[in-house]
Amino acid sequence: MSDGARANRNFYSLSVCRVHNSSVVRALVAALSLTLLAVIVTPTRAETLVVMEARGVNLKAGAQIDGNQVVTLKEGERLTLIRSDGTVLTLRGPFNKTPAPPTAAASDPKQALAALVNTRAARTSSVGVIRAGEEVMPLPEPWLVDLSRSGMRCMIEEQTVTFWRPDANQEARFTLVPSDRSYKADFVWPRGAARLLASKLEFKNEFNFFTIQQAGQEFALQLMTIPKSIAEGDRVILIAWLLEKGCAQQADALLRQLGAPTQ
């Protein structure tokens, strides 16, 4: 091969190599630019918050508000909200700003449930722990109302309450009297029956206080109404609601249904 031909071949190889390298560089620059552009233009999503309690504010429990919306509260007004990750926010007036900044992505449900389990453990002792000499037994289902002890229970609005007892070996007779003593409801729990429909009860508002009279003893029971939209909606928000209202036994039952540990 002549020197001229060899020179031409070397020049051609070098040109091809330069063209190839330039193409690679351009492709890398284009890919990097697209990645940066995607990061820059990724829209933030305004978080939807659920109203759990409102005092002095024209909002009902279960209502939803935009987390990027400015909320104005006067002195003495209070608003309790639940975020999508189960975090509870309590706003007190005077207040005039957005309750929650916008987020770029939705919260991870698994992480949210894990955080709720930790919150539950920090607030109350786990299911099965002795409280005031009584053992708190796990519920078979979340919406059963345990009548074996006093305390707070949650119920779904406009649904008939089902009482539950852990020991069904004996017949039991008991009476429920509301706090205003406007009526009394007598019940007979048949032997062998662990569940009993409470169709005789009347519920006048969100807070329902009763006295249970049984075997010469009395103890207090409060039934807290939960909006149907919350009970049938997001599980993370529902569990956060139950824990905040003090219905830990029912929250535990729901956590077990979802496969999350309760202790």
PyRosetta script that sets phi, psi and omega in degrees:
from pyrosetta import init, pose_from_sequence

init()
pose = pose_from_sequence("MSDGARANRNFYSLSVCRVHNSSVVRALVAALSLTLLAVIVTPTRAETLVVMEARGVNLKAGAQIDGNQVVTLKEGERLTLIRSDGTVLTLRGPFNKTPAPPTAAASDPKQALAALVNTRAARTSSVGVIRAGEEVMPLPEPWLVDLSRSGMRCMIEEQTVTFWRPDANQEARFTLVPSDRSYKADFVWPRGAARLLASKLEFKNEFNFFTIQQAGQEFALQLMTIPKSIAEGDRVILIAWLLEKGCAQQADALLRQLGAPTQ")
pose.set_psi(1, 132.9)
pose.set_omega(1, -178.9)
pose.set_phi(2, -68.9)
pose.set_psi(2, 162.9)
pose.set_omega(2, 179.1)
pose.set_phi(3, -63.9)
pose.set_psi(3, -34.6)
pose.set_omega(3, 179.8)
pose.set_phi(4, -66.8)
pose.set_psi(4, -43.0)
pose.set_omega(4, 179.5)
pose.set_phi(5, -64.5)
pose.set_psi(5, -40.8)
pose.set_omega(5, 179.5)
pose.set_phi(6, -64.1)
pose.set_psi(6, -39.4)
pose.set_omega(6, 179.4)
pose.set_phi(7, -65.0)
pose.set_psi(7, -41.2)
pose.set_omega(7, 179.1)
pose.set_phi(8, -63.4)
pose.set_psi(8, -40.0)
pose.set_omega(8, -179.9)
pose.set_phi(9, -65.7)
pose.set_psi(9, -42.0)
pose.set_omega(9, 179.8)
pose.set_phi(10, -63.9)
pose.set_psi(10, -39.0)
pose.set_omega(10, 179.5)
pose.set_phi(11, -66.1)
pose.set_psi(11, -38.6)
pose.set_omega(11, 179.1)
pose.set_phi(12, -65.2)
pose.set_psi(12, -43.2)
pose.set_omega(12, 179.4)
pose.set_phi(13, -63.0)
pose.set_psi(13, -42.6)
pose.set_omega(13, -180.0)
pose.set_phi(14, -64.6)
pose.set_psi(14, -39.2)
pose.set_omega(14, 179.6)
pose.set_phi(15, -65.2)
pose.set_psi(15, -44.1)
pose.set_omega(15, 178.2)
pose.set_phi(16, -60.4)
pose.set_psi(16, -42.3)
pose.set_omega(16, -179.6)
pose.set_phi(17, -62.6)
pose.set_psi(17, -42.5)
pose.set_omega(17, -179.7)
pose.set_phi(18, -65.0)
pose.set_psi(18, -42.0)
pose.set_omega(18, 178.7)
pose.set_phi(19, -62.3)
pose.set_psi(19, -42.9)
pose.set_omega(19, 179.9)
pose.set_phi(20, -62.9)
pose.set_psi(20, -46.6)
pose.set_omega(20, -179.8)
pose.set_phi(21, -63.4)
pose.set_psi(21, -39.1)
pose.set_omega(21, 179.1)
pose.set_phi(22, -64.4)
pose.set_psi(22, -37.1)
pose.set_omega(22, 178.7)
pose.set_phi(23, -65.4)
pose.set_psi(23, -41.8)
pose.set_omega(23, 179.1)
pose.set_phi(24, -63.1)
pose.set_psi(24, -44.5)
pose.set_omega(24, -179.3)
pose.set_phi(25, -63.1)
pose.set_psi(25, -44.3)
pose.set_omega(25, 179.7)
pose.set_phi(26, -62.2)
pose.set_psi(26, -39.8)
pose.set_omega(26, 179.1)
pose.set_phi(27, -64.2)
pose.set_psi(27, -41.4)
pose.set_omega(27, 179.7)
pose.set_phi(28, -66.0)
pose.set_psi(28, -42.2)
pose.set_omega(28, 179.1)
pose.set_phi(29, -63.1)
pose.set_psi(29, -42.3)
pose.set_omega(29, 179.3)
pose.set_phi(30, -63.1)
pose.set_psi(30, -43.7)
pose.set_omega(30, -179.9)
pose.set_phi(31, -63.7)
pose.set_psi(31, -42.3)
pose.set_omega(31, 179.0)
pose.set_phi(32, -64.2)
pose.set_psi(32, -39.9)
pose.set_omega(32, 180.0)
pose.set_phi(33, -63.6)
pose.set_psi(33, -43.0)
pose.set_omega(33, 178.9)
pose.set_phi(34, -63.3)
pose.set_psi(34, -39.3)
pose.set_omega(34, 179.8)
pose.set_phi(35, -63.7)
pose.set_psi(35, -46.9)
pose.set_omega(35, 179.2)
pose.set_phi(36, -63.3)
pose.set_psi(36, -39.0)
pose.set_omega(36, 179.3)
pose.set_phi(37, -63.3)
pose.set_psi(37, -40.6)
pose.set_omega(37, 179.7)
pose.set_phi(38, -63.6)
pose.set_psi(38, -39.5)
pose.set_omega(38, 179.1)
pose.set_phi(39, -65.7)
pose.set_psi(39, -40.4)
pose.set_omega(39, -175.4)
pose.set_phi(40, -70.5)
pose.set_psi(40, -42.1)
pose.set_omega(40, -173.1)
pose.set_phi(41, -93.7)
pose.set_psi(41, 2.1)
pose.set_omega(41, 177.8)
pose.set_phi(42, -59.5)
pose.set_psi(42, 117.5)
pose.set_omega(42, -175.0)
pose.set_phi(43, -72.7)
pose.set_psi(43, 139.6)
pose.set_omega(43, 173.6)
pose.set_phi(44, -80.7)
pose.set_psi(44, 146.9)
pose.set_omega(44, -175.9)
pose.set_phi(45, -108.0)
pose.set_psi(45, 123.5)
pose.set_omega(45, 177.0)
pose.set_phi(46, -67.5)
pose.set_psi(46, 127.8)
pose.set_omega(46, -176.1)
pose.set_phi(47, -79.4)
pose.set_psi(47, 140.6)
pose.set_omega(47, 176.0)
pose.set_phi(48, -91.7)
pose.set_psi(48, 126.0)
pose.set_omega(48, -179.9)
pose.set_phi(49, -108.1)
pose.set_psi(49, 146.5)
pose.set_omega(49, -179.0)
pose.set_phi(50, -106.2)
pose.set_psi(50, 131.3)
pose.set_omega(50, 178.4)
pose.set_phi(51, -77.7)
pose.set_psi(51, 122.3)
pose.set_omega(51, 176.8)
pose.set_phi(52, -99.3)
pose.set_psi(52, -37.0)
pose.set_omega(52, -179.4)
pose.set_phi(53, -152.7)
pose.set_psi(53, 137.5)
pose.set_omega(53, 178.7)
pose.set_phi(54, -135.1)
pose.set_psi(54, 127.1)
pose.set_omega(54, 178.4)
pose.set_phi(55, -121.5)
pose.set_psi(55, 117.5)
pose.set_omega(55, -178.3)
pose.set_phi(56, 78.8)
pose.set_psi(56, 6.8)
pose.set_omega(56, -177.9)
pose.set_phi(57, -119.8)
pose.set_psi(57, 140.2)
pose.set_omega(57, -177.7)
pose.set_phi(58, -81.0)
pose.set_psi(58, 62.2)
pose.set_omega(58, 176.7)
pose.set_phi(59, -136.7)
pose.set_psi(59, 142.9)
pose.set_omega(59, 179.6)
pose.set_phi(60, -101.5)
pose.set_psi(60, 153.6)
pose.set_omega(60, 176.0)
pose.set_phi(61, -59.7)
pose.set_psi(61, 133.1)
pose.set_omega(61, -178.6)
pose.set_phi(62, 98.4)
pose.set_psi(62, -12.8)
pose.set_omega(62, 178.4)
pose.set_phi(63, -68.2)
pose.set_psi(63, 156.8)
pose.set_omega(63, -179.9)
pose.set_phi(64, -116.5)
pose.set_psi(64, 142.2)
pose.set_omega(64, 176.5)
pose.set_phi(65, -133.4)
pose.set_psi(65, 154.9)
pose.set_omega(65, 178.0)
pose.set_phi(66, -75.4)
pose.set_psi(66, 126.8)
pose.set_omega(66, -179.4)
pose.set_phi(67, -65.4)
pose.set_psi(67, -17.6)
pose.set_omega(67, 178.9)
pose.set_phi(68, -95.4)
pose.set_psi(68, 4.6)
pose.set_omega(68, 179.4)
pose.set_phi(69, -87.8)
pose.set_psi(69, 136.2)
pose.set_omega(69, 179.4)
pose.set_phi(70, -69.6)
pose.set_psi(70, 127.5)
pose.set_omega(70, 178.8)
pose.set_phi(71, -107.5)
pose.set_psi(71, 130.0)
pose.set_omega(71, -179.4)
pose.set_phi(72, -115.6)
pose.set_psi(72, 122.9)
pose.set_omega(72, 178.5)
pose.set_phi(73, -124.5)
pose.set_psi(73, 136.5)
pose.set_omega(73, 176.4)
pose.set_phi(74, -87.4)
pose.set_psi(74, 169.8)
pose.set_omega(74, 177.7)
pose.set_phi(75, -56.3)
pose.set_psi(75, 129.6)
pose.set_omega(75, 179.6)
pose.set_phi(76, 91.8)
pose.set_psi(76, -14.8)
pose.set_omega(76, 178.2)
pose.set_phi(77, -85.0)
pose.set_psi(77, 149.2)
pose.set_omega(77, -178.1)
pose.set_phi(78, -143.6)
pose.set_psi(78, 143.3)
pose.set_omega(78, -179.5)
pose.set_phi(79, -137.6)
pose.set_psi(79, 124.5)
pose.set_omega(79, 177.9)
pose.set_phi(80, -108.7)
pose.set_psi(80, 123.8)
pose.set_omega(80, -175.4)
pose.set_phi(81, -122.6)
pose.set_psi(81, 153.5)
pose.set_omega(81, 175.2)
pose.set_phi(82, -117.6)
pose.set_psi(82, 126.9)
pose.set_omega(82, 177.7)
pose.set_phi(83, -82.1)
pose.set_psi(83, 169.6)
pose.set_omega(83, -177.1)
pose.set_phi(84, -64.7)
pose.set_psi(84, -21.6)
pose.set_omega(84, 178.6)
pose.set_phi(85, -92.9)
pose.set_psi(85, 7.0)
pose.set_omega(85, 178.4)
pose.set_phi(86, 90.9)
pose.set_psi(86, -2.4)
pose.set_omega(86, 177.9)
pose.set_phi(87, -69.6)
pose.set_psi(87, 134.4)
pose.set_omega(87, -179.4)
pose.set_phi(88, -100.2)
pose.set_psi(88, 126.8)
pose.set_omega(88, 178.4)
pose.set_phi(89, -111.7)
pose.set_psi(89, 131.1)
pose.set_omega(89, 175.2)
pose.set_phi(90, -115.5)
pose.set_psi(90, 115.8)
pose.set_omega(90, -179.7)
pose.set_phi(91, -104.3)
pose.set_psi(91, 132.5)
pose.set_omega(91, -180.0)
pose.set_phi(92, -122.7)
pose.set_psi(92, 138.2)
pose.set_omega(92, 179.1)
pose.set_phi(93, -76.1)
pose.set_psi(93, 153.2)
pose.set_omega(93, 1.3)
pose.set_phi(94, -73.3)
pose.set_psi(94, 136.7)
pose.set_omega(94, -178.2)
pose.set_phi(95, -149.3)
pose.set_psi(95, 133.5)
pose.set_omega(95, -179.7)
pose.set_phi(96, -153.4)
pose.set_psi(96, 75.9)
pose.set_omega(96, 177.6)
pose.set_phi(97, -166.2)
pose.set_psi(97, -179.5)
pose.set_omega(97, 179.0)
pose.set_phi(98, -76.2)
pose.set_psi(98, 136.0)
pose.set_omega(98, -177.7)
pose.set_phi(99, -73.6)
pose.set_psi(99, -28.6)
pose.set_omega(99, -177.6)
pose.set_phi(100, -146.8)
pose.set_psi(100, 130.5)
pose.set_omega(100, 179.1)
pose.set_phi(101, -69.3)
pose.set_psi(101, 153.2)
pose.set_omega(101, 178.5)
pose.set_phi(102, -65.8)
pose.set_psi(102, 148.8)
pose.set_omega(102, -179.4)
pose.set_phi(103, -116.5)
pose.set_psi(103, 154.9)
pose.set_omega(103, -178.3)
pose.set_phi(104, -82.9)
pose.set_psi(104, -20.4)
pose.set_omega(104, -178.5)
pose.set_phi(105, -150.6)
pose.set_psi(105, 156.2)
pose.set_omega(105, 178.6)
pose.set_phi(106, -69.7)
pose.set_psi(106, 153.5)
pose.set_omega(106, 179.4)
pose.set_phi(107, -71.2)
pose.set_psi(107, 152.6)
pose.set_omega(107, 179.2)
pose.set_phi(108, -77.9)
pose.set_psi(108, 119.4)
pose.set_omega(108, -178.2)
pose.set_phi(109, -57.7)
pose.set_psi(109, -37.3)
pose.set_omega(109, -179.1)
pose.set_phi(110, -65.6)
pose.set_psi(110, -43.7)
pose.set_omega(110, 177.8)
pose.set_phi(111, -65.4)
pose.set_psi(111, -38.5)
pose.set_omega(111, 179.3)
pose.set_phi(112, -63.2)
pose.set_psi(112, -42.7)
pose.set_omega(112, 178.4)
pose.set_phi(113, -64.0)
pose.set_psi(113, -41.4)
pose.set_omega(113, 178.9)
pose.set_phi(114, -61.4)
pose.set_psi(114, -40.3)
pose.set_omega(114, 178.5)
pose.set_phi(115, -65.9)
pose.set_psi(115, -37.8)
pose.set_omega(115, 178.6)
pose.set_phi(116, -66.4)
pose.set_psi(116, -37.9)
pose.set_omega(116, 177.2)
pose.set_phi(117, -61.3)
pose.set_psi(117, -42.6)
pose.set_omega(117, 178.1)
pose.set_phi(118, -64.7)
pose.set_psi(118, -39.5)
pose.set_omega(118, 177.5)
pose.set_phi(119, -63.5)
pose.set_psi(119, -43.0)
pose.set_omega(119, 179.8)
pose.set_phi(120, -62.9)
pose.set_psi(120, -42.8)
pose.set_omega(120, -179.5)
pose.set_phi(121, -65.7)
pose.set_psi(121, -35.0)
pose.set_omega(121, -179.7)
pose.set_phi(122, -71.7)
pose.set_psi(122, -31.7)
pose.set_omega(122, -176.3)
pose.set_phi(123, -83.4)
pose.set_psi(123, -46.0)
pose.set_omega(123, -175.0)
pose.set_phi(124, -132.7)
pose.set_psi(124, 162.0)
pose.set_omega(124, 175.5)
pose.set_phi(125, -72.9)
pose.set_psi(125, 153.8)
pose.set_omega(125, -175.0)
pose.set_phi(126, -70.6)
pose.set_psi(126, 163.8)
pose.set_omega(126, 179.0)
pose.set_phi(127, -55.4)
pose.set_psi(127, 135.8)
pose.set_omega(127, 178.1)
pose.set_phi(128, 98.7)
pose.set_psi(128, -9.2)
pose.set_omega(128, 179.3)
pose.set_phi(129, -81.0)
pose.set_psi(129, 142.8)
pose.set_omega(129, -179.1)
pose.set_phi(130, -71.1)
pose.set_psi(130, 127.4)
pose.set_omega(130, 175.2)
pose.set_phi(131, -124.1)
pose.set_psi(131, 119.8)
pose.set_omega(131, 177.8)
pose.set_phi(132, 51.6)
pose.set_psi(132, 41.3)
pose.set_omega(132, 176.7)
pose.set_phi(133, 81.4)
pose.set_psi(133, 1.6)
pose.set_omega(133, -179.2)
pose.set_phi(134, -118.4)
pose.set_psi(134, 145.1)
pose.set_omega(134, 177.6)
pose.set_phi(135, -94.1)
pose.set_psi(135, 126.4)
pose.set_omega(135, -180.0)
pose.set_phi(136, -86.8)
pose.set_psi(136, 109.1)
pose.set_omega(136, -176.6)
pose.set_phi(137, -85.5)
pose.set_psi(137, 146.1)
pose.set_omega(137, 178.1)
pose.set_phi(138, -67.9)
pose.set_psi(138, 139.1)
pose.set_omega(138, 178.9)
pose.set_phi(139, -78.6)
pose.set_psi(139, 141.7)
pose.set_omega(139, 174.6)
pose.set_phi(140, -67.3)
pose.set_psi(140, -30.7)
pose.set_omega(140, -179.5)
pose.set_phi(141, -142.3)
pose.set_psi(141, 151.0)
pose.set_omega(141, -174.1)
pose.set_phi(142, -63.1)
pose.set_psi(142, -32.2)
pose.set_omega(142, -171.1)
pose.set_phi(143, -98.6)
pose.set_psi(143, 16.3)
pose.set_omega(143, 171.2)
pose.set_phi(144, -81.7)
pose.set_psi(144, 144.0)
pose.set_omega(144, -179.5)
pose.set_phi(145, -106.4)
pose.set_psi(145, 111.5)
pose.set_omega(145, -177.7)
pose.set_phi(146, -74.0)
pose.set_psi(146, 120.3)
pose.set_omega(146, 178.9)
pose.set_phi(147, -102.5)
pose.set_psi(147, 13.2)
pose.set_omega(147, -178.5)
pose.set_phi(148, -83.7)
pose.set_psi(148, -5.4)
pose.set_omega(148, -179.0)
pose.set_phi(149, -155.9)
pose.set_psi(149, 166.1)
pose.set_omega(149, 179.2)
pose.set_phi(150, -82.6)
pose.set_psi(150, 171.4)
pose.set_omega(150, 175.3)
pose.set_phi(151, 129.4)
pose.set_psi(151, -165.0)
pose.set_omega(151, -177.2)
pose.set_phi(152, -94.7)
pose.set_psi(152, 138.3)
pose.set_omega(152, 172.6)
pose.set_phi(153, -133.8)
pose.set_psi(153, 154.9)
pose.set_omega(153, 178.4)
pose.set_phi(154, -112.7)
pose.set_psi(154, 147.3)
pose.set_omega(154, -179.5)
pose.set_phi(155, -139.7)
pose.set_psi(155, 153.3)
pose.set_omega(155, 178.7)
pose.set_phi(156, -83.9)
pose.set_psi(156, 134.6)
pose.set_omega(156, -179.1)
pose.set_phi(157, -58.6)
pose.set_psi(157, 142.4)
pose.set_omega(157, 175.8)
pose.set_phi(158, 64.0)
pose.set_psi(158, 22.5)
pose.set_omega(158, 175.1)
pose.set_phi(159, -123.5)
pose.set_psi(159, 144.8)
pose.set_omega(159, 179.8)
pose.set_phi(160, -70.3)
pose.set_psi(160, 130.9)
pose.set_omega(160, 179.5)
pose.set_phi(161, -73.4)
pose.set_psi(161, 141.3)
pose.set_omega(161, 173.8)
pose.set_phi(162, -114.2)
pose.set_psi(162, 115.4)
pose.set_omega(162, 176.1)
pose.set_phi(163, -73.9)
pose.set_psi(163, 153.8)
pose.set_omega(163, 178.8)
pose.set_phi(164, -141.8)
pose.set_psi(164, 145.7)
pose.set_omega(164, 174.4)
pose.set_phi(165, -135.9)
pose.set_psi(165, 142.3)
pose.set_omega(165, -178.2)
pose.set_phi(166, -73.9)
pose.set_psi(166, -25.2)
pose.set_omega(166, -178.9)
pose.set_phi(167, -117.8)
pose.set_psi(167, 112.3)
pose.set_omega(167, -176.7)
pose.set_phi(168, -112.0)
pose.set_psi(168, 25.5)
pose.set_omega(168, -175.0)
pose.set_phi(169, -75.0)
pose.set_psi(169, -23.2)
pose.set_omega(169, -175.3)
pose.set_phi(170, -125.1)
pose.set_psi(170, 154.1)
pose.set_omega(170, 170.9)
pose.set_phi(171, -68.9)
pose.set_psi(171, 145.0)
pose.set_omega(171, -179.6)
pose.set_phi(172, -138.3)
pose.set_psi(172, 137.0)
pose.set_omega(172, 175.8)
pose.set_phi(173, -115.7)
pose.set_psi(173, 135.0)
pose.set_omega(173, -179.4)
pose.set_phi(174, -152.7)
pose.set_psi(174, 163.2)
pose.set_omega(174, -178.7)
pose.set_phi(175, -130.5)
pose.set_psi(175, 138.1)
pose.set_omega(175, 174.0)
pose.set_phi(176, -110.4)
pose.set_psi(176, 130.1)
pose.set_omega(176, 179.5)
pose.set_phi(177, -124.0)
pose.set_psi(177, 124.9)
pose.set_omega(177, 178.1)
pose.set_phi(178, -68.9)
pose.set_psi(178, 164.4)
pose.set_omega(178, -175.4)
pose.set_phi(179, -63.0)
pose.set_psi(179, -29.1)
pose.set_omega(179, 178.7)
pose.set_phi(180, -86.5)
pose.set_psi(180, -1.1)
pose.set_omega(180, 177.7)
pose.set_phi(181, 54.6)
pose.set_psi(181, 33.4)
pose.set_omega(181, -179.4)
pose.set_phi(182, -76.0)
pose.set_psi(182, -17.2)
pose.set_omega(182, 177.6)
pose.set_phi(183, -164.6)
pose.set_psi(183, 174.5)
pose.set_omega(183, 172.2)
pose.set_phi(184, -140.0)
pose.set_psi(184, 145.8)
pose.set_omega(184, -178.0)
pose.set_phi(185, -120.5)
pose.set_psi(185, 119.4)
pose.set_omega(185, 179.6)
pose.set_phi(186, -95.1)
pose.set_psi(186, 138.9)
pose.set_omega(186, -179.1)
pose.set_phi(187, -131.8)
pose.set_psi(187, 148.7)
pose.set_omega(187, 172.8)
pose.set_phi(188, -123.7)
pose.set_psi(188, 121.7)
pose.set_omega(188, 179.5)
pose.set_phi(189, -96.3)
pose.set_psi(189, 107.4)
pose.set_omega(189, -177.6)
pose.set_phi(190, -63.1)
pose.set_psi(190, 149.5)
pose.set_omega(190, 176.8)
pose.set_phi(191, -61.2)
pose.set_psi(191, 134.3)
pose.set_omega(191, 179.9)
pose.set_phi(192, 89.5)
pose.set_psi(192, -8.4)
pose.set_omega(192, -179.6)
pose.set_phi(193, -98.4)
pose.set_psi(193, 123.2)
pose.set_omega(193, 179.1)
pose.set_phi(194, -93.4)
pose.set_psi(194, -16.8)
pose.set_omega(194, -177.5)
pose.set_phi(195, -122.5)
pose.set_psi(195, 150.4)
pose.set_omega(195, -178.0)
pose.set_phi(196, -152.0)
pose.set_psi(196, 125.4)
pose.set_omega(196, 178.2)
pose.set_phi(197, -72.0)
pose.set_psi(197, 135.0)
pose.set_omega(197, -178.5)
pose.set_phi(198, -102.6)
pose.set_psi(198, 56.5)
pose.set_omega(198, -175.4)
pose.set_phi(199, -70.4)
pose.set_psi(199, -15.4)
pose.set_omega(199, -177.6)
pose.set_phi(200, -81.9)
pose.set_psi(200, -11.5)
pose.set_omega(200, -174.2)
pose.set_phi(201, -79.8)
pose.set_psi(201, 149.2)
pose.set_omega(201, 176.2)
pose.set_phi(202, -117.3)
pose.set_psi(202, 133.5)
pose.set_omega(202, -179.1)
pose.set_phi(203, -118.8)
pose.set_psi(203, 118.7)
pose.set_omega(203, -172.3)
pose.set_phi(204, -98.1)
pose.set_psi(204, -20.9)
pose.set_omega(204, -179.3)
pose.set_phi(205, -159.4)
pose.set_psi(205, -167.6)
pose.set_omega(205, -178.0)
pose.set_phi(206, -67.3)
pose.set_psi(206, -32.5)
pose.set_omega(206, -177.5)
pose.set_phi(207, -106.9)
pose.set_psi(207, 122.3)
pose.set_omega(207, -176.4)
pose.set_phi(208, -129.7)
pose.set_psi(208, 110.3)
pose.set_omega(208, -178.1)
pose.set_phi(209, -102.9)
pose.set_psi(209, 134.7)
pose.set_omega(209, 179.9)
pose.set_phi(210, -134.2)
pose.set_psi(210, 155.1)
pose.set_omega(210, 168.3)
pose.set_phi(211, -111.3)
pose.set_psi(211, 129.4)
pose.set_omega(211, 178.1)
pose.set_phi(212, -99.7)
pose.set_psi(212, 124.3)
pose.set_omega(212, 178.3)
pose.set_phi(213, -110.1)
pose.set_psi(213, 119.1)
pose.set_omega(213, -177.4)
pose.set_phi(214, -152.1)
pose.set_psi(214, 128.3)
pose.set_omega(214, 176.2)
pose.set_phi(215, 51.8)
pose.set_psi(215, 43.9)
pose.set_omega(215, 176.8)
pose.set_phi(216, 76.6)
pose.set_psi(216, 6.5)
pose.set_omega(216, 179.9)
pose.set_phi(217, -120.3)
pose.set_psi(217, 157.2)
pose.set_omega(217, 177.2)
pose.set_phi(218, -130.3)
pose.set_psi(218, 142.2)
pose.set_omega(218, 172.0)
pose.set_phi(219, -150.4)
pose.set_psi(219, 157.7)
pose.set_omega(219, -171.7)
pose.set_phi(220, -91.3)
pose.set_psi(220, 145.1)
pose.set_omega(220, 177.1)
pose.set_phi(221, -138.2)
pose.set_psi(221, 133.1)
pose.set_omega(221, 174.4)
pose.set_phi(222, -120.0)
pose.set_psi(222, 129.2)
pose.set_omega(222, 177.4)
pose.set_phi(223, -108.6)
pose.set_psi(223, 115.4)
pose.set_omega(223, -178.4)
pose.set_phi(224, -98.6)
pose.set_psi(224, 125.3)
pose.set_omega(224, -178.7)
pose.set_phi(225, -81.3)
pose.set_psi(225, 133.3)
pose.set_omega(225, 176.6)
pose.set_phi(226, -111.9)
pose.set_psi(226, 133.2)
pose.set_omega(226, 178.2)
pose.set_phi(227, -55.8)
pose.set_psi(227, 141.2)
pose.set_omega(227, -178.8)
pose.set_phi(228, -59.7)
pose.set_psi(228, -35.3)
pose.set_omega(228, -179.8)
pose.set_phi(229, -63.9)
pose.set_psi(229, -32.1)
pose.set_omega(229, 178.2)
pose.set_phi(230, -76.4)
pose.set_psi(230, -43.7)
pose.set_omega(230, -178.6)
pose.set_phi(231, -62.2)
pose.set_psi(231, -30.8)
pose.set_omega(231, -177.3)
pose.set_phi(232, -101.7)
pose.set_psi(232, 3.1)
pose.set_omega(232, -175.3)
pose.set_phi(233, -99.3)
pose.set_psi(233, -144.6)
pose.set_omega(233, -176.3)
pose.set_phi(234, -58.8)
pose.set_psi(234, 129.3)
pose.set_omega(234, -176.3)
pose.set_phi(235, -68.1)
pose.set_psi(235, -35.9)
pose.set_omega(235, -179.8)
pose.set_phi(236, -62.9)
pose.set_psi(236, -46.5)
pose.set_omega(236, 179.3)
pose.set_phi(237, -64.5)
pose.set_psi(237, -40.0)
pose.set_omega(237, 179.1)
pose.set_phi(238, -62.6)
pose.set_psi(238, -45.2)
pose.set_omega(238, 179.9)
pose.set_phi(239, -63.2)
pose.set_psi(239, -42.8)
pose.set_omega(239, 177.8)
pose.set_phi(240, -59.7)
pose.set_psi(240, -39.9)
pose.set_omega(240, 179.2)
pose.set_phi(241, -63.3)
pose.set_psi(241, -48.8)
pose.set_omega(241, -179.1)
pose.set_phi(242, -59.7)
pose.set_psi(242, -43.5)
pose.set_omega(242, -179.2)
pose.set_phi(243, -66.3)
pose.set_psi(243, -42.2)
pose.set_omega(243, -178.5)
pose.set_phi(244, -65.3)
pose.set_psi(244, -33.0)
pose.set_omega(244, -179.4)
pose.set_phi(245, -83.8)
pose.set_psi(245, -6.4)
pose.set_omega(245, 178.3)
pose.set_phi(246, 92.0)
pose.set_psi(246, 11.9)
pose.set_omega(246, 179.4)
pose.set_phi(247, -95.2)
pose.set_psi(247, 58.7)
pose.set_omega(247, -173.8)
pose.set_phi(248, -66.0)
pose.set_psi(248, -36.1)
pose.set_omega(248, -179.9)
pose.set_phi(249, -61.3)
pose.set_psi(249, -39.4)
pose.set_omega(249, 179.2)
pose.set_phi(250, -75.3)
pose.set_psi(250, -35.2)
pose.set_omega(250, 175.4)
pose.set_phi(251, -62.6)
pose.set_psi(251, -39.1)
pose.set_omega(251, 177.9)
pose.set_phi(252, -61.9)
pose.set_psi(252, -42.2)
pose.set_omega(252, 179.9)
pose.set_phi(253, -62.7)
pose.set_psi(253, -38.9)
pose.set_omega(253, 178.8)
pose.set_phi(254, -70.1)
pose.set_psi(254, -39.4)
pose.set_omega(254, 176.9)
pose.set_phi(255, -61.4)
pose.set_psi(255, -39.8)
pose.set_omega(255, 178.1)
pose.set_phi(256, -65.3)
pose.set_psi(256, -37.6)
pose.set_omega(256, 177.3)
pose.set_phi(257, -61.0)
pose.set_psi(257, -33.6)
pose.set_omega(257, -178.4)
pose.set_phi(258, -87.6)
pose.set_psi(258, 0.2)
pose.set_omega(258, 178.0)
pose.set_phi(259, 81.4)
pose.set_psi(259, 14.9)
pose.set_omega(259, -180.0)
pose.set_phi(260, -94.4)
pose.set_psi(260, 142.7)
pose.set_omega(260, 178.5)
pose.set_phi(261, -69.6)
pose.set_psi(261, 149.4)
pose.set_omega(261, 180.0)
pose.set_phi(262, -111.6)
pose.set_psi(262, 4.0)
pose.set_omega(262, 177.5)
pose.set_phi(263, -152.2)
pose.dump_pdb("model.pdb")
